[in-house]
Amino acid sequence: MELEIIIEKKHHTFCAKAPMFPTCIGIGKSEREALERLKRSVHRMISNQALESLDFLLNSKNYKSITIDPRNKKIGRAHVWTPVT
Protein backbone atom coordinates (compact mmCIF):
# COMPACT_ATOMS: atom_id res chain seq x y z
CA MET A 1 0.00 0.00 0.00
CA GLU A 2 1.30 3.42 -0.91
CA LEU A 3 0.34 6.49 1.05
CA GLU A 4 1.16 9.98 -0.17
CA ILE A 5 2.29 12.25 2.66
CA ILE A 6 2.94 15.95 2.28
CA ILE A 7 5.21 17.68 4.79
CA GLU A 8 5.44 21.45 4.84
CA LYS A 9 7.64 23.61 7.01
CA LYS A 10 6.06 26.86 8.18
CA HIS A 11 8.05 29.11 10.47
CA HIS A 12 9.41 26.75 13.15
CA THR A 13 6.90 23.91 12.78
CA PHE A 14 6.26 21.03 10.41
CA CYS A 15 2.83 20.07 9.12
CA ALA A 16 2.19 16.52 7.81
CA LYS A 17 -0.90 15.69 5.75
CA ALA A 18 -2.14 12.69 3.79
CA PRO A 19 -4.58 13.47 0.95
CA MET A 20 -6.20 10.04 1.46
CA PHE A 21 -7.22 11.23 4.96
CA PRO A 22 -8.15 14.90 4.40
CA THR A 23 -9.41 15.48 7.96
CA CYS A 24 -6.17 14.26 9.56
CA ILE A 25 -3.15 16.44 10.26
CA GLY A 26 0.04 16.24 12.27
CA ILE A 27 1.92 19.31 13.52
CA GLY A 28 5.24 19.18 15.34
CA LYS A 29 8.59 20.83 15.94
CA SER A 30 10.28 18.21 13.74
CA GLU A 31 9.29 16.11 10.72
CA ARG A 32 9.32 13.00 12.91
CA GLU A 33 6.99 14.57 15.49
CA ALA A 34 4.62 15.77 12.75
CA LEU A 35 4.52 12.28 11.20
CA GLU A 36 3.90 10.65 14.60
CA ARG A 37 1.00 13.02 15.24
CA LEU A 38 -0.39 12.38 11.75
CA LYS A 39 -0.20 8.64 12.44
CA ARG A 40 -2.15 9.06 15.69
CA SER A 41 -4.71 11.26 13.95
CA VAL A 42 -5.29 8.66 11.21
CA HIS A 43 -5.49 5.90 13.84
CA ARG A 44 -8.14 7.80 15.82
CA MET A 45 -10.17 8.52 12.68
CA ILE A 46 -10.14 4.87 11.54
CA SER A 47 -10.91 3.61 15.06
CA ASN A 48 -13.83 6.02 15.42
CA GLN A 49 -15.26 4.98 12.05
CA ALA A 50 -14.98 1.29 12.99
CA LEU A 51 -16.72 1.90 16.32
CA GLU A 52 -19.49 3.91 14.66
CA SER A 53 -20.04 1.14 12.12
CA LEU A 54 -20.20 -1.53 14.81
CA ASP A 55 -22.51 0.62 16.96
CA PHE A 56 -24.83 1.07 13.97
CA LEU A 57 -24.89 -2.68 13.36
CA LEU A 58 -25.53 -3.56 17.00
CA ASN A 59 -28.21 -0.91 17.45
CA SER A 60 -30.02 -1.94 14.25
CA LYS A 61 -30.78 -5.36 15.77
CA ASN A 62 -30.70 -6.69 12.20
CA TYR A 63 -28.71 -9.81 13.07
CA LYS A 64 -29.06 -13.18 14.77
CA SER A 65 -25.50 -13.54 16.01
CA ILE A 66 -22.12 -11.82 15.96
CA THR A 67 -18.88 -13.78 16.12
CA ILE A 68 -15.58 -12.17 17.06
CA ASP A 69 -12.52 -14.24 16.23
CA PRO A 70 -9.27 -12.73 17.61
CA ARG A 71 -7.29 -15.65 16.14
CA ASN A 72 -7.79 -14.27 12.63
CA LYS A 73 -4.40 -12.54 12.30
CA LYS A 74 -4.87 -11.56 8.66
CA ILE A 75 -7.52 -8.95 9.40
CA GLY A 76 -7.15 -8.63 13.16
CA ARG A 77 -10.56 -9.27 14.63
CA ALA A 78 -13.23 -10.51 12.26
CA HIS A 79 -16.75 -9.39 12.99
CA VAL A 80 -19.19 -11.69 11.25
CA TRP A 81 -22.89 -11.23 11.56
CA THR A 82 -25.79 -13.32 10.42
CA PRO A 83 -28.56 -11.19 8.93
CA VAL A 84 -32.10 -11.73 10.10
CA THR A 85 -34.13 -13.43 7.37
ZALUMTI-688223 format. One line per field, with one value per atom (N, C-alpha, C, O): x, y negated, z negated; atom name. Coordinates in steps of 0.02 Angstrom, whole numbers, plus 32768, in hexadecimal, padded with zeros to 4 digits. Each point is the difference from the previous one (the first is absolute). Layout:
X <- c(X|...) .
Y <- c(Y|...) .
Z <- c(Z|...) .
site <- c(CA|...) .
This chain:
X <- c(802A|7FD6|802C|802F|7FC2|8024|7FD4|7FC4|805C|7FDC|8027|8039|7FA9|8020|7FFC|7FCA|806F|8003|8023|8034|7FAE|801C|8017|7FDA|8065|801C|8015|8027|7FBE|8011|801F|7FEB|8046|801E|7FE8|8008|7FD9|7FE8|801C|7FF3|8034|8020|802B|8031|7FC0|8028|7FDC|8012|7FBA|7FDB|7FF9|8006|7FED|7FF4|7FB7|7FE4|7FFF|7FBA|7FFF|8016|7FD0|7FFB|7FB7|7FD5|801E|7FBC|8002|8033|7F95|7FF8|7FBF|7FCA|803A|7FC3|7FCA|7FC5|8050|7FD0|7FD5|7FC8|8053|7FDD|7FFD|8024|7FB0|8000|7FF1|8010|7FD0|7FF0|8038|7FFA|803A|8037|803C|8011|800F|803A|802F|7FEA|8056|8031|802D|801E|7FE8|802B|8033|7FEE|8051|8034|803C|8004|802A|803D|8033|8031|7FC5|802C|7FD4|7FC5|805A|7FDB|7FE8|7FC7|8065|7FEE|7FC4|7FD3|802C|7FC8|7FC0|7FCB|803A|7FC5|7FE5|7FC3|8069|7FEA|7FE0|7FCE|804F|7FE4|7FBA|7FD3|8024|7FBE|7FCE|7FC5|8053|7FD4|7FEB|7FC5|806A|7FF0|7FCA|7FD1|8036|7FCE|7FBC|7FCC|8035|7FC3|7FDB|7FC3|8062|7FE2|7FE6|7FC9|805D|7FEB|7FBE|7FD2|8029|7FC2|7FC5|7FC9|8042|7FCA|7FE7|7FC4|806A|7FED|7FDE|7FCD|804D|7FE1|7FBA|7FD2|8025|7FBE|7FCE|7FC7|8050|7FD3|7FED|7FC6|806A|7FF1|7FCE|7FD1|8038|7FD2|7FBA|7FCE|802E|7FBF|7FDD|7FC3|8063|7FE2|7FE6|7FC9|805E|7FEB|7FC5|7FD1|8030|7FC6|7FC1|7FCB|803B|7FC6|7FE5|7FC3|8069|7FEC|7FDD|7FCB|8054|7FE3|7FBE|7FD3|8027|7FC2|7FC8|7FC6|804C|7FCC|7FDA|7FC7|8057|7FE2|7FED|7FD2|8052|7FF3|8031|8020|7FE6|802D|7FE7|7FDA|803C|7FF1|803A|7FF7|8046|803B|803B|8003|802D|803E|8038|7FFF|8032|8039|803F|800D|8019|8040|8037|8001|802C|8035|8045|801A|8003|8040|803A|8038|7FBC|8035|800D|8034|7F9F|8007|8034|7FEE|8051|8037|8002|801A|7FC9|8003|7FDB|8018|7FB0|7FD9|7FF3|7FD2|8057|7FF6|7FC5|8001|7FCC|7FC4|7FCA|7FF0|7FF5|7FCB|7FBD|7FF1|7FE7|7FBC|7FD1|7FFB|7FE5|7FD5|7FB9|7FF6|7FDB|7FBC|7FD3|800D|7FC0|7FCF|7FC2|7FDF|8010|7FC5|7FC0|7FFA|7FD6|7FBF|7FDC|7FFD|7FE6|7FDC|7FB7|7FD9) .
Y <- c(803B|7FC5|7FC3|7FFB|7FD6|7FC1|7FC9|7FFF|7FD5|7FC9|7FC1|7FF9|7FD8|7FC0|7FD5|7FF7|7FEF|7FD4|7FBF|8002|7FC7|7FBE|7FE0|7FFA|7FF2|7FDE|7FBA|7FF6|7FDA|7FBA|7FE1|800F|7FC7|7FDD|7FB8|7FDD|800D|7FBB|7FE3|801A|7FB2|7FE0|8034|8019|7FF9|8030|8042|8025|7FE9|803E|8025|7FE3|805E|802A|8016|800D|7FF8|8016|803B|7FFB|803E|803D|800E|7FFF|800D|800F|803C|800E|8015|8038|7FF4|8003|7FEF|7FF3|8036|7FF2|804C|8037|7FF7|801A|7FC1|7FF3|7FB4|7FE4|7FF9|7FB7|7FDF|7FC5|805E|7FE1|800A|7FE8|803C|800F|7FD4|7FF1|7FF9|7FD5|800D|8013|7FE4|8006|7FC3|7FF0|7FEF|7FC5|800C|8017|7FD9|800A|7FD4|7FDD|8024|7FD8|8020|7FE0|8060|8024|8028|800A|800C|802B|803F|8016|8008|803E|7FF6|802A|7F9F|7FF3|7FF4|8017|7FC5|7FF3|8042|800A|8022|8041|802B|8022|7FDE|8026|7FE8|8028|7F96|7FE4|800D|800A|7FF7|8012|8049|8010|801B|8047|8009|8026|7FB7|8005|7FE4|801B|7FB0|7FE3|8031|8008|8018|8031|803C|8019|7FFD|8038|7FF0|802A|7F9A|7FED|7FFD|8017|7FCD|7FFB|8045|800B|8023|8044|8025|8022|7FD7|8021|7FE6|8027|7F98|7FE2|8018|800F|7FF5|8018|8049|8013|8016|8047|8006|8028|7FB1|8002|7FE9|801E|7FAD|7FE8|8034|8009|8019|8034|803A|8019|7FFC|8037|7FEB|8027|7F9B|7FE7|8001|8015|7FD4|8000|8046|800B|8025|8045|801B|801E|7FD8|801B|7FDF|8021|7F9F|7FDD|800D|7FF6|8022|800E|8040|8009|8022|8040|802A|8028|7FCD|8023|803B|8008|8021|8038|8036|7FF1|804B|8037|800B|800D|7FEE|800C|7FD9|7FEF|8003|7FDF|802B|8012|7FFD|8028|7FD6|7FE3|801A|7FDC|8034|8026|7FDC|8032|7FDE|7FEC|800C|7FDE|802A|7FE7|8058|8029|7FF0|8014|7FC9|7FEF|7FC8|7FC5|804C|7FD0|7FD7|7FC8|8053|7FDD|7FBD|7FCF|8030|7FC2|7FEA|7FDB|803D|7FED|8025|803E|7F9E|8020|7FFF|7FCB|806E|8005|7FFC|8026|7FAD|7FF9|801D|7FE4|8051|8021|8001|8015|7FD3|8001|8026|8004|8019|8025|7FD6|7FF3|7FF7|7FD5|8025|803D|7F9E|801C|800B|7FD3|8068|800F|800B|800D) .
Z <- c(8000|8000|8000|7FD9|8053|8002|7FE2|800B|7FD0|7FE1|800C|7FEA|8039|800D|7FC1|7FE4|8008|7FC6|8015|8021|7FCD|8010|7FBE|7FD1|802E|7FC5|8015|802E|7FAE|800D|7FC2|7FC8|8042|7FC8|8002|8032|7F97|7FFA|7FC0|7FC9|803E|7FC7|7FDC|801D|7FA6|7FDB|7FF3|7FD3|8055|7FF7|8042|8036|7FC4|803B|7FFE|7FCB|8070|8007|8030|8039|7FAF|8029|8010|7FD4|806C|8018|802E|8020|7FE5|802E|8027|7FE2|805F|8027|7FFA|8006|7FED|7FF9|7FC1|7FFB|7FD4|7FC1|7FF6|7FD7|804E|8001|7FBD|7FF7|7FDB|7FBF|7FCD|7FC7|804B|7FD1|800E|8039|7F90|8006|7FC5|7FCA|8042|7FCA|8000|8034|7F94|7FFA|7FC9|7FCA|8044|7FCE|800C|8033|7F9E|8005|802F|8014|7FFC|802F|8031|7FF4|8043|802F|7FDD|800A|7FCE|7FDD|7FD2|7FFF|7FDB|7FD3|8028|7FEC|804B|802A|801D|8001|8015|801B|7FCA|800C|7FB7|7FC9|7FEF|7FF4|800C|7FF1|8038|7FF4|804A|8038|7FF9|800A|7FE4|7FF7|7FCB|8009|7FBF|7FCB|8016|7FEE|803A|8019|802E|7FFB|8032|802E|7FD7|800E|7FC1|7FD6|7FDD|7FFF|7FE3|7FDE|8031|7FEF|804C|8031|8015|8004|800B|8015|7FC6|800B|7FB9|7FC6|7FF4|7FF3|8011|7FF6|8035|7FF0|804F|8034|7FF5|800B|7FDF|7FF3|7FC6|8004|7FC7|7FC8|8014|7FEC|803C|8017|802A|7FFB|8030|802A|7FD6|800C|7FC3|7FD4|7FD5|7FF6|7FF1|7FD9|802A|7FE9|8056|802C|8009|7FFC|8010|800A|7FC2|8004|7FC2|7FC2|7FEE|7FE8|8024|7FF0|8031|7FF1|804B|8032|7FEF|8017|7FC2|7FED|803D|7FFE|8039|803E|8007|8034|7F98|8002|7FCE|7FD2|8039|7FD2|7FD0|7FC5|8057|7FD6|801B|803B|7F99|8013|7FE4|7FC5|8064|7FEB|8006|8034|7F96|8001|7FF8|7FD0|8061|8000|7FFD|8034|7F91|7FFA|801B|8005|800D|801C|8049|801B|8005|8046|8007|7FFD|800B|8002|8040|8001|8035|8040|7FFD|801C|7FC5|7FFD|7FB8|7FF2|7FE0|7FBA|7FE4|7FFC|7FF2|7FE5|8035|801D|7FF1|8033|7FDF|7FD2|8044|7FE7|8036|8036|7FBA|8031|7FE3|7FC7|805E|7FE8|802F|803C|7FA8|8026|8006|7FCE|806E|8008|7FEE|8008|7FDF|7FF1|8042|802A|7FDE|803E|7FF3|802F) .
site <- c(N|CA|C|O|N|CA|C|O|N|CA|C|O|N|CA|C|O|N|CA|C|O|N|CA|C|O|N|CA|C|O|N|CA|C|O|N|CA|C|O|N|CA|C|O|N|CA|C|O|N|CA|C|O|N|CA|C|O|N|CA|C|O|N|CA|C|O|N|CA|C|O|N|CA|C|O|N|CA|C|O|N|CA|C|O|N|CA|C|O|N|CA|C|O|N|CA|C|O|N|CA|C|O|N|CA|C|O|N|CA|C|O|N|CA|C|O|N|CA|C|O|N|CA|C|O|N|CA|C|O|N|CA|C|O|N|CA|C|O|N|CA|C|O|N|CA|C|O|N|CA|C|O|N|CA|C|O|N|CA|C|O|N|CA|C|O|N|CA|C|O|N|CA|C|O|N|CA|C|O|N|CA|C|O|N|CA|C|O|N|CA|C|O|N|CA|C|O|N|CA|C|O|N|CA|C|O|N|CA|C|O|N|CA|C|O|N|CA|C|O|N|CA|C|O|N|CA|C|O|N|CA|C|O|N|CA|C|O|N|CA|C|O|N|CA|C|O|N|CA|C|O|N|CA|C|O|N|CA|C|O|N|CA|C|O|N|CA|C|O|N|CA|C|O|N|CA|C|O|N|CA|C|O|N|CA|C|O|N|CA|C|O|N|CA|C|O|N|CA|C|O|N|CA|C|O|N|CA|C|O|N|CA|C|O|N|CA|C|O|N|CA|C|O|N|CA|C|O|N|CA|C|O|N|CA|C|O|N|CA|C|O|N|CA|C|O|N|CA|C|O|N|CA|C|O|N|CA|C|O|N|CA|C|O|N|CA|C|O|N|CA|C|O|N|CA|C|O|N|CA|C|O) .
